[in-house]
């Protein structure tokens, strides 16, 4: 605040902090231009906030303070705020300012001298305030340009021994120029903020102006730019070939190109082209010369090296294009050759790490994972067909399939870990295992039978349970589950009736697995078999409470329909046995009226007490007494030797009425096996109708009770065909029932729609020819008829 003797008060202020002006005035700052403002006080009210800090003066110039008499009336005064008249700066003064600034710019550009930076700041601000800002900006640009032209000429005359020296000198020039430009921008900061950035936005800021000048006057002349790019590409190629280079130098040059806006336009394109060509050639050479695992390691190392280059000097902006170029040339262009050359061998050798590396790399390129899944499907299918289609491997088919599946599961889990691969595995197994109809289902049933038999002591119950779970996975793949059911039911019946089941708990556990997999309808008959065994056991306890026979009898009543069908035999039973059987028959029919019992002696067995030796034997009688566990057929033959010590084949056949083929196996087990309680005359392994048999009194055995095994007959091809034919017959009934059920609901239906609906309802594979035959059969039996207008349309006949 300045005061004058006239009593008028002038209030001056400025929001901007300024340095002292070049022109000496009575004020310490230059005010902004303002219009006049009159401030009046009213009455005895105090002055406004604007004038509270202004001391009042009387006309004589003396101060009026608080100690003055308060009873004198205060007269209102008029406070006037006047404009400040800007000082006038001459052209000579402006020229002197520029001269000093020009010399300072020259020192900065030539030597980087910043000792007079403070005075240069003041001069630059004053020249910006009082001079022509556009002219000042052009002068600065001209000075920078003049300096860069000089540097460019010097750089053009230099001789460089190699690309590294060229790039190092270029980086040195750019480093100096960057520092110089930053200094210039700091000195002329007021010009940039108040003039360039606000009033003339079309002008480049000072640093960008310096960078543009560097690009125009040095990089774009004398092929400096192209030589810079070529030198960089040469160094990068040397590094890719294994040589050591100065990565920090490349980082400086690439940073320079980014700041000059030349990275994308000048460097990135040639760099990607060189990368593409380099890895295209390297990929072809490496794949031809190396094994697939070695090639995969090479590709992984290349990708790792490129990632390192991106971190050290290339930057992240080119990452996507660079990595894609490498992946395309090393992986994408060689997907099929890679898989054809090494996939099967790596799968066979269980090279988990190499397969994981292969899958990871293929997953980076388009269609890579899909092609690998296709090769996985082909591999599983081909290896599976080698197991399934070879009749010589029927004995070990299921075990080999389990081992093969375990291997595939392990590979998928450790190497691929992909749901797509799991789906491919399921599809491949389902396809190859059904390429040989019916046989895998039969062999799976027989495999389960071998594991559930009492003679199997290879596994504990926990291991057996785990094995059955694995077998159930194979069971899911087979389409002819009714074939499996037929053979499984036949084997289960033998285990239950002969007492050869290893564990009832395991049997019921397997039944539960089948029920969960196929439903209760599938296991209804199998559950009925277990129910018959339990009911028969309770029935025998009830019978023994009422009847006390000399013969320990145990009878199992089988419900027709639950159990496999057996051929009725008509063998001759000794009277002492037949009387016991008749009593049980009477007891059962009295308890269950309306039922019919048929004895199945081929499934029965008995225990016979025998005494060996003769009257002249010196051994103790107790040592000669034995108990023989034999089948009923074996027992019928041995009963004959109670009355005679020597009997001919013909007499045995007539006395027992056993079927000829079965009788031959019985005599062979008694006279030609390991336990020979009979002697065959003449000796030999084969049984003839002219042979004679006599009781072997010299037979000895270390055990008191032992079993004479029957000659096990393998299921002949004819028996298997009979079992399969029964299944096919059942399938015909199911097809007939499905057709009638569909037609009854739809009344009228086209042939193609009917066939499609049958495929949806039937749970076994069926050919169109078989469906057509069943439809014709139903038409003949008047269940349905063809439309008179269209032969492909059927009508249901009520």
LINQUI-V9051 format. One record per run of one state. SS is the DSSP state (helix for helix, strand for strand, loop for the rest). FROM is the first residue (numbers start at 1). LEN is the number of residues. If there is no record, write none. Layout:
SS;FROM;LEN, SS;FROM;LEN
This chain:
loop;1;1, strand;2;2, loop;4;5, strand;9;2, loop;11;26, strand;37;4, loop;41;8, helix;49;3, loop;52;5, strand;57;1, loop;58;5, strand;63;1, loop;64;14, strand;78;4, loop;82;9, helix;91;21, loop;112;5, helix;117;14, loop;131;2, helix;133;25, loop;158;5, helix;163;25, loop;188;1, helix;189;8, loop;197;9, helix;206;14, loop;220;4, helix;224;17, loop;241;6, helix;247;13, loop;260;3, helix;263;27, loop;290;2, helix;292;23, loop;315;4, helix;319;12, loop;331;1, helix;332;17, loop;349;3, helix;352;11, loop;363;5, helix;368;21, loop;389;2, helix;391;3, loop;394;3, helix;397;20, loop;417;2, helix;419;15, loop;434;5, helix;439;14, strand;453;1, loop;454;7, helix;461;17, loop;478;3, helix;481;17, loop;498;3, strand;501;1, loop;502;2, helix;504;15, loop;519;1, helix;520;27, loop;547;13, strand;560;1, loop;561;2, strand;563;1, loop;564;11, helix;575;17, loop;592;9, helix;601;3, loop;604;1, strand;605;7, loop;612;9, helix;621;4, strand;625;7, helix;632;11, loop;643;3, strand;646;3, helix;649;8, loop;657;3, helix;660;12, loop;672;6, strand;678;4, loop;682;10, strand;692;4, loop;696;9, strand;705;3, loop;708;9, helix;717;30, loop;747;1, strand;748;3, helix;751;11, loop;762;6, helix;768;13, loop;781;3, strand;784;3, loop;787;6, strand;793;4, loop;797;2
